[in-house]
Amino acid sequence: MYEYEEKSDIIGSPCSLMNPYKGYTEGTIVGDYGNTVVVRLTNGKEIVGFRDEVIIYN
């Protein structure tokens, strides 16, 4: 499904989606695949989004 996950400092960082997913915007980065990231939302759902669609807080 994905290519290779990159080692990244952003994994575990809190983030916000620019476009809400079913009303949820807050989450945590759990995977980094280059120009896409996997976000675990506060409801437990994991979604894939482009890096420029996610605000990452360090």
C-alpha positions as CSV (number, residue, x, y, z in Angstrom):
1,M,0.0,0.0,0.0
2,Y,2.8,2.4,0.9
3,E,6.4,2.7,-0.1
4,Y,9.0,2.8,2.6
5,E,8.5,4.6,5.8
6,E,11.1,7.2,6.5
7,K,12.9,7.7,9.9
8,S,11.6,11.1,11.0
9,D,11.6,13.4,13.9
10,I,7.9,14.3,13.4
11,I,6.6,10.8,14.4
12,G,4.8,11.3,17.7
13,S,4.2,15.0,17.1
14,P,0.8,16.5,17.6
15,C,-0.9,17.9,14.5
16,S,-4.0,19.4,13.1
17,L,-5.7,18.7,9.7
18,M,-6.5,21.7,7.5
19,N,-9.6,20.0,6.3
20,P,-11.6,18.1,9.1
21,Y,-12.2,14.4,8.8
22,K,-15.8,13.8,10.0
23,G,-15.5,16.7,12.4
24,Y,-12.1,15.7,13.7
25,T,-9.0,17.8,13.2
26,E,-6.6,17.0,16.1
27,G,-4.3,14.0,16.1
28,T,-0.7,12.6,16.2
29,I,1.7,11.7,13.4
30,V,2.3,7.9,13.5
31,G,3.9,7.4,10.1
32,D,6.0,9.4,7.6
33,Y,6.2,8.3,4.0
34,G,7.9,11.3,2.4
35,N,5.2,13.6,1.0
36,T,2.4,11.7,2.9
37,V,1.9,11.2,6.6
38,V,-0.3,8.9,8.7
39,V,-2.3,10.7,11.3
40,R,-4.0,9.0,14.3
41,L,-7.0,11.2,15.1
42,T,-8.3,11.7,18.6
43,N,-11.2,9.3,17.8
44,G,-8.6,6.5,17.0
45,K,-9.0,6.5,13.3
46,E,-5.8,6.6,11.2
47,I,-5.9,8.5,8.0
48,V,-3.3,9.3,5.3
49,G,-2.8,12.9,4.2
50,F,-0.4,14.9,2.2
51,R,2.2,16.7,4.3
52,D,1.0,20.1,3.1
53,E,-2.6,19.3,4.3
54,V,-1.3,18.8,7.9
55,I,-0.1,21.4,10.4
56,I,2.6,19.7,12.5
57,Y,3.5,21.1,16.0
58,N,7.0,20.5,17.2
